[in-house]
Amino acid sequence: MPATKKAAKAAPKKKAGPKTTGDVEGDDFVANVSPQPIDDRSYNINMADGWIRVQYSEGLVDYIMIEFHVNGILPEGGWRIVFNEDENKVSFQRAIHKFLFSKEHLSSIMNPGEYSSTHSRVVAVDHSAQRMMTDRVEESGDFFWGRAQVVNLNVKCTGTPQISYKAYKSGLIVGRHKQYNCVCTCRVQVAAQRTETMQRVEKGVVQKCLTFQAARAAWILLLTDASQRATSAAMWMILQMGTKI
């Protein structure tokens, strides 16, 4: 019977790389090194902007701030920031004008004399717009709304968020027009550290009160002893100095 060949040694398994699901949610600032999943729809209104999460202090209070950086400016009513305290997350969502998906807009970007209601490109764009309606894309007023970006805060936060929007010059000039970018921010308080600060302040006040009462009692004893009355004023000053925090 012929000898059975030994099975080849199995190659060591490679460690799995970072999972890329295409979700917008993020824990840290990480560059995408893998291609995003292919979207087989005929449209996409989900927009992802750069963001950064920072933790800093003002006085005795610690804060977490999320900054969303957008190329260009945002229309009034065309963006949202929501702080979900239960899930400890901040979501950012911005809209896109419905006009950009209309045939009227297409007529302004096609070559002169090329636009007509029967042109195949015009018909195709109109079909995509109709598909958005069929899919019940979220809309309000003049806007369509895509999926929100969600950022984990990593530490427990609480309180009313402070939300702001600021436009600033980007340094670019198109024609004679200066271009602008904007930043949308959300700031919330760190719950645990705020509680610790309150406990430290309360403890310090209690210790001061107890020490002051002890000093006052010692001074009263001095006053009851006639032989010590001459030095009672000086002792009271020394005890007062010793109770300062």
Residue, then its C-alpha position, 0 to 999 in steps of 0.5 A: m500500500p503506497a505511503t500516504k503523503k503528509a498533509a501540508k502544514a496549514a498556513p497561519k491565519k491572517k489577522a482580520g483587518p479593520k471592519t469597513t461597513g460603510d456606516v457613518e457612525g465613528d469612534d475616533f478620527v480614522a482614515n478609510v483605507s478600504p473602498q466603500p460598498i457599492d451603492d446600486r441606487s440611481y442617487n445618493i444624498n448621504m453626505a459625510d463631513g470631516w469632524i473632530r472630537v476634543q475634550y477641554s476645561e473652562g474653570l472647574v468644568d470639563y467639556i466635550m466639543i464636536e466640530f463638523h467642518v463643511n466645505g462651503i456654507l449651509p443654508e438656513g434650516g439646512w442642517r441639524i445637530v442632535f445630542n442623544e444623552d441616553e445613547n451618549k452620541v451626537s448626530f449631524q445631518r445636513a440637507i441638499h436642495k431639491f432644485l439640484f435634482s430638477k430639470e430646471h437646474l439641468s438646463s442651466i448646466m447642459n451645453p447651450g442648445e442641448y437641453s430639451s424635455t425629450h433629451s435622454r439625459v433629461v429623461a434619465v435625471d427625471h426618472s432618478a428624481q421620481r425614484m427618490m419620491t418613490d423611496r420616500v426620501e425624507e424631505s421638508g420645505d426645499f430640502f432632501w435629507g440624507r442619513a445623519q453622521v453619528v459620533n460617539l462621545n466616549v465619556k458620559c455627558t449631560g446637560t443642554p448642548q451648546i450648538s453653533y454655526k460659523a462661516y469663515k473665509s476659505g482663502l479661495i477666490v472664484g472670479r471676484h467672489k471670495q469663498y467661504n467654509c463653515v464649522c458646526t459645533c456641539r458642546v456638552q458637559v462631562a457629567a462625571q467630572r462635574t460631579e467630582t468638582m462639586q464634591r471637592v468644593e463641598k468638602g472644602v467648605v465643610q472642613k473650613c467650617l469645622t476648623f473655624q468652630a474649633a478655633r472659636a471654642a478655643w478662644i472662648l476658653l481663653l476668655t474664661d481664664a482671667s490669667q490668659r485674657a491679656t494674650s487672648a487677642a493675639m491668640w485669636m489672630i493666630l488661630q484665624m490665620g491658621t484656618k485660612i484655606 
